[in-house]
Structure formats: C-alpha cells, structure tokens
C-alpha cells in the first residue's frame, strides 16, 4: 500500500552537484551525495535502505517493461 504522504514530500537538491565526465564516476558521486543529503535530513538507516530498495524496484520494473517491449 502506498503511503498517503508521498505527495507531500519535496526534495530539493540545491547542494548536489553532478559533474560531467565518466558515467561510472558520475553514478557513484550522485549516489554518495544523495546518501549524504538523506543523512543531513535525519533519515535513519532503515529509511535509507527503503529508498534504495524502492530505486531497485523501479529499475527492475523498467527493465521488465523493456524486456516485454523487445519481445513483442
């Protein structure tokens, strides 16, 4: 069941700077900065793990959609 407060969450990433360059380095830096911002906002480890799980879930769903698209 989806949390009814999801629409009330507003993230601002004013302090996350995404440099251009190597995509692997970019991904690592973005993930680290995202983690740091969550910690600054007092997310606990369980909440951060939930965010990570949701990101993996979104990626899995996207990959499944892509797989279904190319199989048609």
C-alpha positions in Angstrom: 0.0 0.0 0.0 1.4 3.4 -1.0 2.0 5.9 1.7 -0.6 8.7 1.5 2.0 11.3 2.4 4.2 10.6 -0.6 2.8 13.6 -2.5 3.8 15.9 0.4 7.5 15.1 0.1 9.5 17.7 -1.6 13.2 17.2 -2.3 15.5 20.0 -3.2 18.9 19.1 -4.4 20.5 22.5 -4.4 23.7 21.2 -2.9 24.0 18.1 -5.1 26.4 18.9 -7.9 26.5 16.5 -10.8 29.8 16.9 -12.6 30.1 15.9 -16.2 32.5 13.2 -17.3 32.8 9.5 -16.8 29.3 8.0 -16.3 30.6 5.4 -13.8 32.1 8.1 -11.7 29.1 10.3 -12.1 26.8 7.5 -10.8 29.0 6.9 -7.8 29.2 10.6 -6.9 25.5 11.1 -7.3 24.7 8.1 -5.1 27.1 9.3 -2.4 25.8 12.8 -2.5 22.2 11.6 -2.3 23.1 9.4 0.7 24.7 12.4 2.4 21.7 14.6 1.8 19.4 11.9 3.3 21.6 11.7 6.4 21.6 15.5 6.7 17.8 15.3 6.6 18.0 12.8 9.5 16.9 9.7 7.5 17.8 6.7 9.6 19.5 3.6 8.1 16.1 1.8 7.8 14.7 4.7 5.8 17.7 4.9 3.6 17.5 1.1 2.9 13.9 1.6 2.0 14.8 4.3 -0.5 17.5 2.0 -2.0 15.0 -0.8 -2.2 12.5 1.4 -4.0 15.1 2.5 -6.5 16.0 -1.1 -7.3 12.3 -1.9 -7.6 11.8 1.0 -10.1 14.8 -0.2 -12.1 13.5 -3.8 -12.1 10.1 -2.7 -13.3 11.7 -0.5 -16.0 13.9 -3.4 -17.2 10.8 -5.7 -17.2 8.9 -3.2 -19.4 11.9 -3.0 -21.8 12.1 -6.8 -22.0 8.4 -7.1 -22.7 8.7 -4.4 -25.4 11.5 -6.1 -27.3 9.8 -9.5 -27.0 6.8 -8.2 -28.9 
